[in-house]
């Protein structure tokens, strides 16, 4: 039984500073630009409408005044959370088209409500080129919510955004996995100190996108389900410059496709949001077309006939030794730290009076019993057991050629070389091997093989764990003052 996708537009630009004194950020146009490339028809998705934001007007805001547009963002987040919740209540898979990264506040609120309703925790996979972790504790001032969204949803910052409905945090630090930040992200040490698990681009590329998706599942094994945030500036500007703050050192479309397919190929993935694409920098629509191709292929596991309907699970408690205080703890090799007493959930045999569940399956959920302490590598990136991954059948997602456009891949996927997902040496042509086309990232997928128009049949590594596996998101906070090199950087 396939899962039905519902596409919801969230065309807000309230979280960004104006690119110039007389203009507004263009990412509010992104949902319409993506729909123009037949996104809904290709996903066979239901049109879930649009949540319209307030007018973009910084007014007399000045640094030191807190987050710009805070009241408008708070109201918008409440409305967006309601719509996302209603989609999930229908048993559908929401795909939210932003807008800037402040849409994460609405998604986070919806996930916290859901976690409370089922007596468990919802996790976050944060796929972003920047950490978005600026907050009053590490910056002289805050201003643009799109550069602070991860900090806000983990409970840092002003209460009118970080504690809507008295919920704080929406996601606990140990329930967040950050993928795709640059190696020298400004707040990478703050993330490490907070216990937020990260895998920057070099580690992601070394392990491969599919193995990274499975690794993210494993990090969130104590969660009942998880939400996926994708900022398209995780892509390298060589292939995706149409964002507000392009930053070199990103990933390729092919890697994003494989990563997305692996993250959604489980009933524990509850939905996806896509942010920060700016059509103002895409006059001919070519980047919008590339994004749509990647999203359609990456979401193929959701709509596959064998896809399992969404299901929230609770982790089974891991037995461990008794300590002096009488509490049972998991072994120190468990992947997650044990939360404090205030975060423990009631035993499974006690009723949780939080209203009716969204569907019959939710009624039988057991509360989550978090695991024990985890060890962190000095770099802040946890290592993966080499041999601990279980291959699965490929999802059949398409690889994308970065400079020449999408190509079909009827033959399926293949295991990646140890250094990444795509073997770029073996490019096929009608006459045999042919050199690859120019590739600024060195990681392109299959290419067209000459005038005959024959597409190379390239295989790719598996794209995530089986649906029965346990369940399993960052963006650069810009400097505290506007960066002259990036006039549209997301600082207020």
C-alpha positions as CSV (number, residue, x, y, z in Angstrom):
1,X,0.0,0.0,0.0
2,X,1.7,3.2,-1.2
3,X,1.9,6.3,1.0
4,X,0.1,9.3,-0.5
5,X,2.1,12.6,-0.6
6,X,0.4,15.9,0.2
7,X,2.2,19.0,-1.0
8,X,1.7,22.1,1.2
9,X,3.1,25.5,0.2
10,X,4.8,27.6,2.9
11,X,5.9,30.7,0.9
12,X,7.3,32.7,3.8
13,X,10.4,35.0,3.6
14,X,9.9,36.5,7.0
15,X,13.1,34.8,8.4
16,X,15.5,36.5,6.0
17,X,17.0,40.0,5.9
18,X,16.3,42.0,2.7
19,X,18.8,41.5,-0.1
20,X,18.9,45.2,-0.7
21,X,17.3,48.2,1.0
22,X,14.5,48.3,-1.6
23,X,13.8,44.6,-2.2
24,X,12.5,41.5,-0.4
25,X,13.9,38.0,-0.4
26,X,12.7,35.9,-3.4
27,X,12.4,32.5,-1.8
28,X,8.7,33.2,-1.2
29,X,8.3,32.4,-4.9
30,X,9.9,29.0,-4.6
31,X,6.7,26.9,-4.2
32,X,5.2,28.4,-7.4
33,X,8.4,27.9,-9.3
34,X,8.6,24.2,-8.4
35,X,4.9,23.6,-9.1
36,X,5.5,25.1,-12.6
37,X,7.7,22.0,-13.3
38,X,4.8,19.6,-12.7
39,X,6.0,18.6,-9.2
40,X,2.5,17.6,-8.0
41,X,1.7,15.6,-11.1
42,X,5.0,13.7,-11.0
43,X,4.6,12.9,-7.3
44,X,0.9,12.0,-7.8
45,X,0.4,14.2,-4.8
46,X,-2.7,15.8,-3.3
47,X,-2.6,19.6,-3.3
48,X,-2.8,20.6,0.3
49,X,-3.0,24.3,-0.4
50,X,-1.0,27.2,0.9
51,X,-0.4,28.8,4.3
52,X,-0.1,32.5,3.4
53,X,2.4,34.5,5.5
54,X,2.1,38.1,6.7
55,X,3.6,41.0,4.7
56,X,7.4,41.2,4.7
57,X,8.2,44.5,6.4
58,X,11.1,44.8,8.8
59,X,9.9,48.3,9.7
60,X,12.2,50.1,12.2
61,X,13.9,46.8,13.4
62,X,17.5,47.3,14.5
63,X,20.1,44.9,15.7
64,X,19.5,44.2,19.4
65,X,15.7,44.2,19.0
66,X,15.5,40.4,18.9
67,X,14.4,38.3,16.0
68,X,12.9,40.4,13.2
69,X,9.3,39.6,12.3
70,X,9.1,37.6,15.5
71,X,5.3,38.1,16.1
72,X,4.5,37.3,12.4
73,X,6.7,34.2,12.4
74,X,5.1,33.0,15.6
75,X,1.6,33.3,14.2
76,X,2.7,31.7,10.9
77,X,4.3,28.8,12.8
78,X,1.0,28.1,14.7
79,X,-1.0,28.1,11.4
80,X,1.6,25.9,9.6
81,X,1.7,23.4,12.5
82,X,-2.1,23.0,12.3
83,X,-1.9,22.2,8.6
84,X,1.0,19.8,8.9
85,X,-0.8,18.0,11.7
86,X,-4.0,17.6,9.7
87,X,-2.1,16.1,6.8
88,X,-0.5,13.5,9.1
89,X,-3.8,12.8,10.7
90,X,-5.0,11.7,7.3
91,X,-2.2,9.2,7.1
92,X,-0.5,11.2,4.3
93,X,3.2,12.2,3.9
94,X,3.6,16.0,4.0
95,X,6.0,17.7,1.7
96,X,6.3,21.4,2.7
97,X,7.6,23.8,0.1
98,X,9.3,26.8,1.7
99,X,10.1,29.6,1.9
100,X,12.9,30.3,4.2
101,X,14.2,28.1,7.0
102,X,11.9,29.6,9.6
103,X,9.2,27.2,8.3
104,X,11.0,24.7,10.6
105,X,9.4,26.3,13.6
106,X,5.9,25.3,12.4
107,X,7.1,21.8,11.5
108,X,8.8,21.5,14.9
109,X,5.7,22.5,16.7
110,X,3.6,20.0,14.8
111,X,6.1,17.3,15.7
112,X,6.2,18.1,19.4
113,X,2.4,18.0,19.5
114,X,2.5,14.6,17.8
115,X,5.2,13.3,20.2
116,X,3.1,14.4,23.2
117,X,0.0,12.7,21.7
118,X,1.8,9.3,21.3
119,X,3.9,9.4,24.4
120,X,7.2,9.5,22.6
121,X,9.8,11.8,21.1
122,X,10.1,12.9,17.5
123,X,13.5,13.5,16.0
124,X,14.9,15.9,13.4
125,X,17.2,15.2,10.5
126,X,18.6,18.6,9.5
127,X,20.1,18.6,6.0
128,X,21.6,22.0,5.5
129,X,24.8,23.8,4.3
130,X,24.9,25.9,7.5
131,X,24.3,25.3,11.1
132,X,21.7,28.0,11.8
133,X,22.7,27.8,15.4
134,X,23.2,31.5,16.2
135,X,21.5,32.4,19.5
136,X,21.9,35.0,22.3
137,X,24.4,32.6,24.0
138,X,26.9,32.7,21.2
139,X,26.3,35.9,19.2
140,X,26.2,39.6,20.0
141,X,22.7,39.8,18.5
142,X,20.1,37.8,16.7
143,X,17.8,38.9,13.9
144,X,17.1,36.6,11.0
145,X,15.2,33.5,12.1
146,X,16.3,31.6,9.0
147,X,19.9,31.7,10.4
148,X,18.7,30.7,13.9
149,X,16.1,28.1,13.3
150,X,18.1,25.1,14.7
151,X,18.8,27.1,17.8
152,X,15.2,28.1,18.2
153,X,13.7,24.6,17.7
154,X,16.2,23.2,20.3
155,X,15.0,25.7,22.9
156,X,17.6,28.5,22.5
157,X,16.5,32.1,22.1
158,X,13.4,34.2,22.8
159,X,10.4,32.4,24.3
160,X,7.9,33.9,21.8
161,X,9.5,31.7,19.1
162,X,11.4,29.0,21.1
163,X,8.5,28.1,23.4
164,X,5.3,28.4,21.5
165,X,2.4,26.9,23.5
166,X,4.8,26.5,26.4
167,X,6.7,23.8,24.6
168,X,10.4,24.0,24.9
169,X,12.4,22.6,23.3
170,X,10.5,21.2,20.3
171,X,13.4,18.8,19.6
172,X,15.9,17.8,22.2
173,X,19.6,18.1,21.3
174,X,20.1,14.3,21.4
175,X,17.2,13.9,19.0
176,X,18.8,16.0,16.2
177,X,21.1,14.8,13.4
178,X,22.8,17.5,11.3
179,X,24.0,16.6,7.8
180,X,25.8,18.6,5.2
181,X,27.3,21.6,7.1
182,X,30.6,22.8,5.9
183,X,33.7,21.6,7.6
184,X,34.5,25.0,9.1
185,X,31.0,26.0,10.1
186,X,31.1,28.9,12.6
187,X,29.1,27.1,15.3
188,X,30.4,23.5,14.8
189,X,32.0,23.5,18.3
190,X,28.8,24.8,19.9
191,X,26.9,21.9,18.2
192,X,29.5,19.4,19.6
193,X,29.2,20.9,23.1
194,X,25.5,20.6,23.0
195,X,25.7,16.9,22.0
196,X,24.0,17.5,18.7
197,X,25.2,14.8,16.3
198,X,26.7,16.1,13.0
199,X,28.2,14.8,9.8
200,X,29.8,17.6,7.8
201,X,30.3,17.3,4.0
202,X,33.7,15.6,4.1
203,X,32.5,12.8,6.4
204,X,29.2,12.5,4.5
205,X,31.1,12.1,1.2
206,X,33.6,9.7,2.6
207,X,30.9,7.4,4.0
208,X,28.5,7.9,1.1
209,X,25.0,9.3,1.0
210,X,23.2,6.0,1.4
211,X,25.3,4.9,4.3
212,X,24.9,8.4,5.9
213,X,21.1,8.0,5.6
214,X,21.2,4.7,7.4
215,X,23.6,6.1,10.0
216,X,21.0,8.9,10.7
217,X,18.3,6.3,11.2
218,X,20.5,4.6,13.8
219,X,21.2,7.9,15.7
220,X,17.5,8.4,16.1
221,X,16.6,4.8,17.1
222,X,15.2,6.0,20.4
223,X,12.7,8.3,18.7
224,X,9.2,7.3,17.7
225,X,9.6,9.0,14.3
226,X,11.4,11.9,12.7
227,X,11.0,14.9,10.4
228,X,13.4,15.9,7.6
229,X,14.5,19.5,6.9
230,X,16.3,20.1,3.6
231,X,17.8,23.5,2.8
232,X,19.0,23.4,-0.8
233,X,22.1,25.4,0.0
234,X,23.5,22.0,1.2
235,X,24.2,21.8,-2.5
236,X,27.5,23.3,-3.9
237,X,27.1,26.7,-5.6
238,X,28.7,25.2,-8.7
239,X,25.4,23.3,-9.2
240,X,22.9,25.3,-7.2
241,X,23.7,29.0,-6.8
242,X,20.1,30.1,-6.5
243,X,20.1,30.5,-2.7
244,X,20.3,33.4,-0.4
245,X,23.8,32.5,1.0
246,X,25.8,30.2,-1.3
247,X,28.8,28.6,0.3
248,X,31.4,26.4,-1.5
249,X,32.1,22.9,-0.4
250,X,28.6,21.4,-0.7
251,X,27.3,18.2,-2.1
252,X,25.9,17.3,-5.6
253,X,22.4,16.7,-6.8
254,X,23.1,13.0,-7.1
255,X,24.2,12.8,-3.5
256,X,21.1,14.8,-2.3
257,X,18.9,12.4,-4.2
258,X,20.4,9.3,-2.7
259,X,20.4,10.9,0.8
260,X,16.7,11.9,0.5
261,X,15.7,8.5,-0.7
262,X,17.5,6.8,2.1
263,X,15.9,9.1,4.7
264,X,12.3,8.6,3.5
265,X,12.5,4.9,2.9
266,X,11.0,4.0,6.2
267,X,7.5,4.4,7.7
268,X,9.1,6.3,10.6
269,X,9.9,9.3,8.4
270,X,6.9,11.6,9.0
271,X,7.5,14.3,6.3
272,X,9.9,16.6,4.5
273,X,10.3,20.3,4.0
274,X,12.4,22.0,1.3
275,X,13.7,25.6,1.9
276,X,15.7,28.6,0.6
277,X,15.5,28.1,-3.2
278,X,15.3,31.6,-4.6
279,X,13.8,31.8,-8.1
280,X,15.1,35.4,-8.5
281,X,18.4,33.8,-9.2
282,X,17.0,31.3,-11.7
283,X,15.6,33.3,-14.6
284,X,15.3,30.4,-17.0
285,X,14.0,27.9,-14.5
286,X,16.8,25.4,-15.0
287,X,17.6,25.1,-11.3
288,X,13.9,24.7,-10.4
289,X,13.7,21.9,-12.9
290,X,16.8,20.2,-11.4
291,X,15.4,20.5,-7.9
292,X,12.1,18.9,-9.0
293,X,13.9,16.1,-10.7
294,X,15.8,15.4,-7.6
295,X,12.9,15.6,-5.2
296,X,10.7,13.3,-7.4
297,X,13.4,10.7,-7.6
298,X,14.3,11.0,-4.0
299,X,10.7,10.6,-2.8
300,X,10.2,7.5,-5.0
301,X,10.4,5.2,-2.0
302,X,7.4,7.0,-0.4
303,X,5.1,6.3,-3.3
304,X,6.3,2.9,-4.3
305,X,3.6,0.3,-4.3
306,X,5.4,-1.7,-1.6
307,X,5.8,1.4,0.7
308,X,4.5,0.9,4.2
309,X,2.1,3.5,5.7
310,X,3.5,5.9,8.3
311,X,4.1,4.2,11.6
312,X,5.5,5.6,14.8
313,X,7.5,3.2,16.9
314,X,8.9,3.3,20.4
315,X,12.3,1.9,21.1
316,X,12.6,-1.2,23.2
317,X,14.4,-0.6,26.5
318,X,18.0,-1.8,26.6
319,X,18.7,-3.8,29.8
320,X,21.7,-2.5,31.8
321,X,23.4,-2.7,35.2
322,X,21.8,-1.2,38.2
323,X,23.6,1.8,39.6
324,X,23.6,3.1,43.1
325,X,20.6,5.3,42.6
326,X,18.5,2.3,41.6
327,X,17.9,3.3,38.1
328,X,18.5,1.0,35.2
329,X,20.9,2.4,32.6
330,X,21.9,1.1,29.2
331,X,25.5,0.2,28.4
332,X,27.8,3.1,27.7
333,X,28.1,2.0,24.0
334,X,24.4,2.9,23.4
335,X,24.1,5.5,20.7
336,X,22.2,8.1,22.8
337,X,22.7,9.8,26.1
338,X,20.2,9.1,28.9
339,X,18.0,12.1,29.3
340,X,17.4,13.6,32.7
341,X,14.6,12.5,35.0
342,X,12.2,15.2,33.8
343,X,12.3,13.7,30.3
344,X,11.5,10.1,31.2
345,X,8.2,8.8,29.9
346,X,5.7,6.8,31.9
347,X,5.8,3.0,31.9
348,X,4.1,1.3,29.0
349,X,1.3,-0.1,31.2
350,X,0.2,3.4,32.3
351,X,-2.3,5.3,30.2
352,X,-1.3,8.5,28.5
353,X,-4.2,10.9,28.6
354,X,-3.3,13.1,25.6
355,X,-6.4,12.8,23.5
356,X,-7.2,10.4,20.7
357,X,-4.4,9.3,18.4
358,X,-4.3,10.1,14.8
359,X,-5.0,6.5,13.8
360,X,-5.5,3.1,15.3
361,X,-1.8,2.3,15.2
362,X,-0.9,5.2,17.4
363,X,-3.1,3.9,20.2
364,X,-0.9,0.9,20.8
365,X,2.4,2.8,21.0
366,X,4.7,2.2,24.0
367,X,6.6,5.1,25.4
368,X,10.3,5.5,24.5
369,X,12.9,4.3,26.8
370,X,16.1,6.2,25.9
371,X,19.4,4.5,25.7
372,X,22.6,5.1,27.6
373,X,25.6,7.3,27.0
374,X,27.3,7.6,23.7
375,X,30.8,8.3,22.9
376,X,31.7,11.1,20.6
377,X,34.8,11.4,18.4
378,X,37.1,14.4,19.1
379,X,35.8,15.9,15.9
380,X,32.2,15.7,17.1
381,X,31.3,13.2,14.4
382,X,30.4,9.7,15.5
383,X,31.9,6.8,13.6
384,X,30.0,4.1,11.9
385,X,30.7,0.5,12.6
386,X,32.1,-0.8,9.3
387,X,30.1,-3.9,8.8
388,X,27.2,-2.9,10.8
389,X,25.1,-1.8,7.9
390,X,22.6,-4.1,6.2
391,X,22.1,-3.7,2.5
392,X,18.6,-3.3,1.1
393,X,17.0,-3.4,-2.2
394,X,17.6,-0.1,-4.1
395,X,14.8,2.4,-4.3
396,X,15.3,2.9,-8.0
397,X,16.0,6.7,-7.6
398,X,17.5,8.5,-10.5
399,X,21.0,9.9,-10.5
400,X,21.3,13.5,-11.7
401,X,24.0,14.8,-14.0
402,X,25.1,18.1,-12.5
403,X,25.9,20.0,-15.7
404,X,24.0,18.2,-18.4
405,X,20.7,17.6,-16.8
406,X,18.9,14.5,-15.5
407,X,19.3,11.1,-17.0
408,X,17.3,8.0,-16.6
409,X,18.7,5.0,-14.9
410,X,16.7,1.9,-15.7
411,X,19.2,-0.6,-14.4
412,X,18.9,0.3,-10.7
413,X,21.7,1.1,-8.3
414,X,25.1,-0.3,-7.3
415,X,27.3,-0.2,-4.3
416,X,29.5,2.8,-4.1
417,X,33.2,2.9,-4.0
418,X,34.7,3.4,-0.5
419,X,35.1,7.1,-1.1
420,X,31.5,8.0,-2.2
421,X,28.4,7.1,-4.0
422,X,29.2,7.3,-7.6
423,X,32.1,5.8,-9.5
424,X,32.9,8.6,-12.0
425,X,35.7,6.7,-13.8
426,X,33.5,4.2,-15.6
427,X,31.3,6.2,-18.0
428,X,29.8,4.1,-20.7
429,X,29.3,5.1,-24.4
430,X,28.1,3.0,-27.3
431,X,31.7,2.2,-28.1
432,X,32.8,1.4,-24.6
433,X,34.4,3.5,-21.9
434,X,34.4,7.3,-22.5
435,X,35.8,10.1,-20.4
436,X,33.4,11.9,-18.1
437,X,32.2,15.4,-18.9
438,X,33.6,18.3,-17.0
439,X,32.7,18.0,-13.4
440,X,33.5,20.8,-10.9
441,X,32.7,18.7,-7.9
442,X,34.2,15.4,-9.1
443,X,31.1,13.4,-8.1
444,X,28.8,13.4,-11.0
445,X,26.3,10.6,-11.7
446,X,25.8,9.0,-15.1
447,X,26.2,11.0,-18.3
448,X,24.7,10.9,-21.7
449,X,27.1,9.0,-24.0
450,X,27.4,11.0,-27.1
451,X,25.4,11.7,-30.1
452,X,23.6,8.4,-30.0
453,X,21.8,9.6,-26.9
454,X,22.4,6.4,-25.0
455,X,22.4,6.8,-21.3
456,X,25.0,5.0,-19.3
457,X,23.5,2.3,-17.0
458,X,25.0,3.1,-13.7
459,X,24.2,1.4,-10.4
460,X,24.4,2.9,-7.1
461,X,24.7,1.9,-3.4
462,X,21.6,1.0,-1.4
463,X,19.5,4.0,-0.2
464,X,18.8,3.3,3.5
465,X,17.6,0.7,5.9
466,X,14.6,-1.6,5.4
467,X,11.2,-0.3,6.5
468,X,11.4,-2.5,9.6
469,X,14.5,-0.8,10.9
470,X,14.3,1.8,13.7
471,X,13.7,5.4,12.9
472,X,15.9,7.8,12.7
473,X,18.7,18.3,10.4
474,X,21.8,22.6,10.0
475,X,22.6,25.8,8.0
476,X,25.4,28.4,8.5
477,X,24.4,31.1,10.9
478,X,25.7,34.2,9.1
479,X,28.1,36.5,11.0
480,X,26.6,39.0,13.4
481,X,27.1,41.8,10.9
482,X,26.1,41.7,7.2
483,X,28.8,40.1,5.0
484,X,29.7,42.3,2.1
485,X,30.7,39.4,0.0
486,X,27.2,37.9,0.3
487,X,24.7,40.8,0.2
488,X,21.8,38.4,0.5
489,X,23.2,36.4,3.4
490,X,20.5,35.6,5.9
491,X,21.3,38.0,8.6
492,X,18.8,40.7,9.5
